[in-house]
Amino acid sequence: MKDVRIKQEHYGVIKEMTDRQAGEFVKKLCARIYEGKPLFTKDAYLKGVFVSVERELAVSRQNSLNARKGAEKRAERQRGKQLAGLGFALGSVLAAAQDAEKEGADE
């Protein structure tokens, strides 16, 4: 599920619109976000708003991708640390078992 947040600066722009413009803006913005439809209108004011919105959506999308990549890298490093710790622990257990086996053979 996608979340849509309306910033205070966006609210200020929407308040300046007529009811018809605001309705068209909200409907087309939702169609863009949820259905991938292009933002197109004949209204000159909304064209300018849509250009700004497209830019913000692109930045948001890129930020999301960058965050996902960063999270994957952190998880990979964490797995590496866990495996290194596990390798050390297994090595210690194996060394102790070998020592115990040698002591048993010597007796």
Secondary structure, DSSP 8 states (H G I E B T S, - for coil): -------HHHHHHHHTS-HHHHHHHHHHHHHHHHH------S-HHHHHHHHHHHHHHHHHHHHHHHHHHHHHHHHHHHHHHHHHHHHHHHHHHHHHHHHHHHHHHH-
